[in-house]
Amino acid sequence: MSLARALIKKPELLVLNDPLSALDPASQDEITDGVLDSYRERALIWVVNRAELAKRFDNVIVMDSGKVIEQGLTRELDKEGSEFHKRLTA
């Protein structure tokens, strides 16, 4: 419900902290795609716990114990040996 309220307001910057965790993966994927489509021209920061969802975003920041351990373009980080890749394949 709070996600819907935030989307209706259409802020220039939207920060979401794992808003879909209570949903099944298929529903998460569908809603994520819809939000990304509507936010193409605005800033979006989305905290995810399911690494596979992170592949839908242009830039990724990988954190561990509150510290940034990796950041960059998704396509650059999704390669053998990166922490991002390890989490995707875990």
C-alpha positions as CSV (number, residue, x, y, z in Angstrom):
1,M,0.0,0.0,0.0
2,S,2.8,2.5,0.9
3,L,4.4,1.7,-2.5
4,A,1.2,2.6,-4.3
5,R,1.0,5.9,-2.4
6,A,4.6,6.8,-3.2
7,L,4.0,6.1,-6.9
8,I,0.9,8.2,-7.0
9,K,2.9,11.2,-5.7
10,K,5.5,10.8,-8.5
11,P,8.4,12.2,-6.6
12,E,11.6,13.1,-8.5
13,L,13.6,10.7,-6.1
14,L,12.0,7.5,-4.8
15,V,13.8,5.4,-2.2
16,L,12.4,2.0,-1.6
17,N,13.7,-0.5,1.0
18,D,12.7,-4.0,-0.2
19,P,9.1,-3.0,-0.7
20,L,8.0,-6.3,-2.3
21,S,9.6,-8.9,0.1
22,A,6.2,-10.3,1.1
23,L,5.3,-11.2,-2.5
24,D,6.3,-14.2,-4.5
25,P,9.1,-13.8,-7.0
26,A,6.9,-13.7,-10.1
27,S,4.8,-10.9,-8.5
28,Q,8.0,-9.1,-7.5
29,D,9.3,-9.2,-11.0
30,E,6.1,-7.9,-12.6
31,I,5.7,-5.0,-10.1
32,T,9.5,-4.1,-10.4
33,D,9.2,-3.9,-14.2
34,G,6.2,-1.7,-13.9
35,V,7.9,0.7,-11.5
36,L,11.0,0.8,-13.6
37,D,9.0,1.6,-16.7
38,S,7.3,4.5,-14.9
39,Y,10.6,5.8,-13.4
40,R,12.7,6.0,-16.5
41,E,13.1,9.8,-16.3
42,R,13.4,10.1,-12.5
43,A,15.8,8.9,-9.8
44,L,15.1,5.6,-8.1
45,I,17.0,3.9,-5.2
46,W,15.8,0.4,-4.5
47,V,17.2,-1.8,-1.8
48,V,16.8,-5.5,-2.7
49,N,17.6,-8.6,-0.8
50,R,17.0,-10.9,-3.9
51,A,20.1,-10.5,-6.0
52,E,18.3,-11.5,-9.1
53,L,16.2,-8.4,-8.9
54,A,19.3,-6.2,-9.0
55,K,20.0,-7.3,-12.6
56,R,17.0,-5.1,-13.7
57,F,18.8,-1.9,-12.6
58,D,21.5,0.1,-14.4
59,N,23.8,0.6,-11.4
60,V,24.3,-1.6,-8.4
61,I,25.9,-1.0,-5.0
62,V,26.8,-4.2,-3.2
63,M,27.0,-3.8,0.6
64,D,28.1,-6.1,3.3
65,S,27.9,-5.3,7.1
66,G,27.0,-1.7,6.2
67,K,30.0,-1.1,3.9
68,V,30.1,-0.7,0.2
69,I,32.2,-3.5,-1.2
70,E,31.4,-3.1,-4.9
71,Q,29.6,-0.6,-7.1
72,G,29.2,0.0,-10.8
73,L,27.2,-0.8,-13.9
74,T,25.2,-4.1,-13.6
75,R,26.7,-5.4,-16.9
76,E,30.2,-4.7,-15.7
77,L,29.7,-6.3,-12.2
78,D,28.0,-9.4,-13.5
79,K,31.2,-11.3,-14.3
80,E,33.1,-14.1,-12.8
81,G,34.9,-13.2,-9.6
82,S,32.8,-10.2,-8.6
83,E,30.9,-10.2,-5.4
84,F,27.7,-9.3,-7.3
85,H,28.2,-12.3,-9.5
86,K,28.8,-14.6,-6.5
87,R,25.5,-13.4,-5.0
88,L,23.6,-14.0,-8.2
89,T,24.9,-17.5,-8.5
90,A,24.5,-18.4,-4.8
